Amino acid sequence: MNIELTRFRVKKGKSKLVDEWMKFLNDHMHEVLLTLEDEKMYVETIFRENLDGQEYLYWYSIQGDAGQDVEESEHWVDKKHLEFWEECIDPTFRTVDLNPEVVMIPKRVKESFETVGSRG
């Protein structure tokens, strides 16, 4: 199981497009959730922050081993998601990966992740 929290910087002037992106994901949640199966993504959450005049997006995820990369997906919703990514995320910013110090997942939940992951 892979647990990650990563910060990405939004390109200047792209806040309204980020609004559209987040709305797109929320409006197409059924399709988004279907794509998570191939990725063995159990939990994926996007947080947004404005700090000192700069906007950031944070991705928090819990993912099983050997999941498909989103870049390899043929799902239309993933292709659109990646288009937003290219337009909004600043590739010159060195991403910040935060390290988990304590993981609090009840045994029954962790076991259910592992059971689901072993079916893929």
Phi and psi restraints in degrees (value plus and minus 20) as a CYANA .aco file:
   2 ASN   PHI    -136.7   -96.7
   2 ASN   PSI     102.3   142.3
   3 ILE   PHI    -135.2   -95.2
   3 ILE   PSI     104.3   144.3
   4 GLU   PHI    -154.9  -114.9
   4 GLU   PSI     128.9   168.9
   5 LEU   PHI    -158.0  -118.0
   5 LEU   PSI      96.7   136.7
   6 THR   PHI    -149.3  -109.3
   6 THR   PSI     118.6   158.6
   7 ARG   PHI    -123.9   -83.9
   7 ARG   PSI     114.4   154.4
   8 PHE   PHI    -145.2  -105.2
   8 PHE   PSI     123.9   163.9
   9 ARG   PHI    -112.5   -72.5
   9 ARG   PSI     116.9   156.9
  10 VAL   PHI    -104.1   -64.1
  10 VAL   PSI     118.0   158.0
  11 LYS   PHI     -80.8   -40.8
  11 LYS   PSI     124.3   164.3
  12 LYS   PHI     -76.3   -36.3
  12 LYS   PSI     118.9   158.9
  13 GLY   PHI      59.5    99.5
  13 GLY   PSI     -11.9    28.1
  14 LYS   PHI    -127.6   -87.6
  14 LYS   PSI      -8.4    31.6
  15 SER   PHI     -79.9   -39.9
  15 SER   PSI     -62.4   -22.4
  16 LYS   PHI     -85.2   -45.2
  16 LYS   PSI     -55.8   -15.8
  17 LEU   PHI     -89.2   -49.2
  17 LEU   PSI     -55.4   -15.4
  18 VAL   PHI     -83.4   -43.4
  18 VAL   PSI     -59.8   -19.8
  19 ASP   PHI     -75.5   -35.5
  19 ASP   PSI     -67.0   -27.0
  20 GLU   PHI     -82.2   -42.2
  20 GLU   PSI     -61.5   -21.5
  21 TRP   PHI     -81.2   -41.2
  21 TRP   PSI     -69.4   -29.4
  22 MET   PHI     -85.0   -45.0
  22 MET   PSI     -57.5   -17.5
  23 LYS   PHI     -85.0   -45.0
  23 LYS   PSI     -62.8   -22.8
  24 PHE   PHI     -76.7   -36.7
  24 PHE   PSI     -68.8   -28.8
  25 LEU   PHI     -82.3   -42.3
  25 LEU   PSI     -64.2   -24.2
  26 ASN   PHI     -85.9   -45.9
  26 ASN   PSI     -60.4   -20.4
  27 ASP   PHI     -89.4   -49.4
  27 ASP   PSI     -43.6    -3.6
  28 HIS   PHI    -136.2   -96.2
  28 HIS   PSI      13.8    53.8
  29 MET   PHI     -78.3   -38.3
  29 MET   PSI     -57.7   -17.7
  30 HIS   PHI     -77.6   -37.6
  30 HIS   PSI     -67.7   -27.7
  31 GLU   PHI     -87.5   -47.5
  31 GLU   PSI     -59.0   -19.0
  32 VAL   PHI     -80.4   -40.4
  32 VAL   PSI     -66.0   -26.0
  33 LEU   PHI     -83.5   -43.5
  33 LEU   PSI     -53.4   -13.4
  34 LEU   PHI     -83.7   -43.7
  34 LEU   PSI     -56.2   -16.2
  35 THR   PHI     -91.5   -51.5
  35 THR   PSI     -43.5    -3.5
  36 LEU   PHI     -86.4   -46.4
  36 LEU   PSI     -45.4    -5.4
  37 GLU   PHI     -76.6   -36.6
  37 GLU   PSI     -71.5   -31.5
  38 ASP   PHI     -83.8   -43.8
  38 ASP   PSI     -49.4    -9.4
  39 GLU   PHI    -102.2   -62.2
  39 GLU   PSI     -28.1    11.9
  40 LYS   PHI      34.0    74.0
  40 LYS   PSI      17.6    57.6
  41 MET   PHI    -111.0   -71.0
  41 MET   PSI      94.3   134.3
  42 TYR   PHI    -105.7   -65.7
  42 TYR   PSI     -58.9   -18.9
  43 VAL   PHI    -162.3  -122.3
  43 VAL   PSI     112.6   152.6
  44 GLU   PHI    -162.5  -122.5
  44 GLU   PSI     105.9   145.9
  45 THR   PHI    -154.3  -114.3
  45 THR   PSI     118.3   158.3
  46 ILE   PHI    -131.8   -91.8
  46 ILE   PSI     107.0   147.0
  47 PHE   PHI    -130.1   -90.1
  47 PHE   PSI     135.8   175.8
  48 ARG   PHI    -151.0  -111.0
  48 ARG   PSI     119.4   159.4
  49 GLU   PHI    -164.7  -124.7
  49 GLU   PSI     121.3   161.3
  50 ASN   PHI    -130.5   -90.5
  50 ASN   PSI     103.7   143.7
  51 LEU   PHI    -156.0  -116.0
  51 LEU   PSI      97.6   137.6
  52 ASP   PHI      32.9    72.9
  52 ASP   PSI      22.2    62.2
  53 GLY   PHI      60.1   100.1
  53 GLY   PSI     -15.1    24.9
  54 GLN   PHI    -138.2   -98.2
  54 GLN   PSI     119.8   159.8
  55 GLU   PHI    -120.2   -80.2
  55 GLU   PSI     120.6   160.6
  56 TYR   PHI    -152.4  -112.4
  56 TYR   PSI     130.0   170.0
  57 LEU   PHI    -137.6   -97.6
  57 LEU   PSI     118.8   158.8
  58 TYR   PHI    -136.9   -96.9
  58 TYR   PSI     112.4   152.4
  59 TRP   PHI    -127.0   -87.0
  59 TRP   PSI     102.9   142.9
  60 TYR   PHI    -132.0   -92.0
  60 TYR   PSI     110.5   150.5
  61 SER   PHI    -167.0  -127.0
  61 SER   PSI     132.7   172.7
  62 ILE   PHI    -144.7  -104.7
  62 ILE   PSI      99.3   139.3
  63 GLN   PHI    -153.9  -113.9
  63 GLN   PSI     122.3   162.3
  64 GLY   PHI     -95.1   -55.1
  64 GLY   PSI     149.4   189.4
  65 ASP   PHI     -94.1   -54.1
  65 ASP   PSI     128.6   168.6
  66 ALA   PHI      42.9    82.9
  66 ALA   PSI      13.9    53.9
  67 GLY   PHI     -99.3   -59.3
  67 GLY   PSI     135.6   175.6
  68 GLN   PHI     -89.7   -49.7
  68 GLN   PSI     119.5   159.5
  69 ASP   PHI     -92.2   -52.2
  69 ASP   PSI     123.1   163.1
  70 VAL   PHI     -78.6   -38.6
  70 VAL   PSI     -51.0   -11.0
  71 GLU   PHI     -85.7   -45.7
  71 GLU   PSI     -40.7    -0.7
  72 GLU   PHI    -110.5   -70.5
  72 GLU   PSI     -27.1    12.9
  73 SER   PHI     -91.0   -51.0
  73 SER   PSI     124.4   164.4
  74 GLU   PHI    -120.9   -80.9
  74 GLU   PSI     -20.8    19.2
  75 HIS   PHI     -87.1   -47.1
  75 HIS   PSI     114.5   154.5
  76 TRP   PHI     -79.6   -39.6
  76 TRP   PSI     -56.1   -16.1
  77 VAL   PHI     -87.9   -47.9
  77 VAL   PSI     -54.3   -14.3
  78 ASP   PHI     -90.4   -50.4
  78 ASP   PSI     -57.1   -17.1
  79 LYS   PHI     -82.9   -42.9
  79 LYS   PSI     -62.5   -22.5
  80 LYS   PHI     -86.2   -46.2
  80 LYS   PSI     -62.0   -22.0
  81 HIS   PHI     -76.7   -36.7
  81 HIS   PSI     -64.6   -24.6
  82 LEU   PHI     -88.7   -48.7
  82 LEU   PSI     -51.0   -11.0
  83 GLU   PHI     -82.9   -42.9
  83 GLU   PSI     -66.3   -26.3
  84 PHE   PHI     -79.5   -39.5
  84 PHE   PSI     -64.5   -24.5
  85 TRP   PHI     -74.3   -34.3
  85 TRP   PSI     -71.3   -31.3
  86 GLU   PHI     -79.0   -39.0
  86 GLU   PSI     -58.3   -18.3
  87 GLU   PHI     -95.8   -55.8
  87 GLU   PSI     -50.1   -10.1
  88 CYS   PHI    -127.3   -87.3
  88 CYS   PSI     -50.9   -10.9
  89 ILE   PHI    -111.2   -71.2
  89 ILE   PSI     110.6   150.6
  90 ASP   PHI     -97.2   -57.2
  90 ASP   PSI      90.0   130.0
  91 PRO   PHI     -93.4   -53.4
  91 PRO   PSI     -32.4     7.6
  92 THR   PHI    -103.9   -63.9
  92 THR   PSI     -33.4     6.6
  93 PHE   PHI    -103.5   -63.5
  93 PHE   PSI     108.1   148.1
  94 ARG   PHI     -94.5   -54.5
  94 ARG   PSI      95.8   135.8
  95 THR   PHI     -79.0   -39.0
  95 THR   PSI     134.3   174.3
  96 VAL   PHI    -134.3   -94.3
  96 VAL   PSI      94.6   134.6
  97 ASP   PHI    -118.2   -78.2
  97 ASP   PSI     101.4   141.4
  98 LEU   PHI    -110.3   -70.3
  98 LEU   PSI     120.9   160.9
  99 ASN   PHI    -114.7   -74.7
  99 ASN   PSI     110.2   150.2
 100 PRO   PHI     -89.7   -49.7
 100 PRO   PSI     110.9   150.9
 101 GLU   PHI    -117.4   -77.4
 101 GLU   PSI     -54.6   -14.6
 102 VAL   PHI    -160.2  -120.2
 102 VAL   PSI     111.0   151.0
 103 VAL   PHI    -133.9   -93.9
 103 VAL   PSI      97.3   137.3
 104 MET   PHI    -133.0   -93.0
 104 MET   PSI      69.9   109.9
 105 ILE   PHI    -146.4  -106.4
 105 ILE   PSI      98.1   138.1
 106 PRO   PHI     -76.0   -36.0
 106 PRO   PSI     126.7   166.7
 107 LYS   PHI     -73.3   -33.3
 107 LYS   PSI     -63.6   -23.6
 108 ARG   PHI     -84.9   -44.9
 108 ARG   PSI     -54.6   -14.6
 109 VAL   PHI     -91.4   -51.4
 109 VAL   PSI     -66.9   -26.9
 110 LYS   PHI     -79.3   -39.3
 110 LYS   PSI     -63.3   -23.3
 111 GLU   PHI     -84.1   -44.1
 111 GLU   PSI     -55.2   -15.2
 112 SER   PHI     -88.6   -48.6
 112 SER   PSI     -55.3   -15.3
 113 PHE   PHI     -81.1   -41.1
 113 PHE   PSI     -68.1   -28.1
 114 GLU   PHI     -83.8   -43.8
 114 GLU   PSI     -57.2   -17.2
 115 THR   PHI     -84.9   -44.9
 115 THR   PSI     -66.2   -26.2
 116 VAL   PHI     -82.1   -42.1
 116 VAL   PSI     -64.0   -24.0
 117 GLY   PHI     -84.2   -44.2
 117 GLY   PSI     -51.6   -11.6
 118 SER   PHI     -96.0   -56.0
 118 SER   PSI     -35.7     4.3
 119 ARG   PHI     -98.9   -58.9
 119 ARG   PSI     -42.6    -2.6
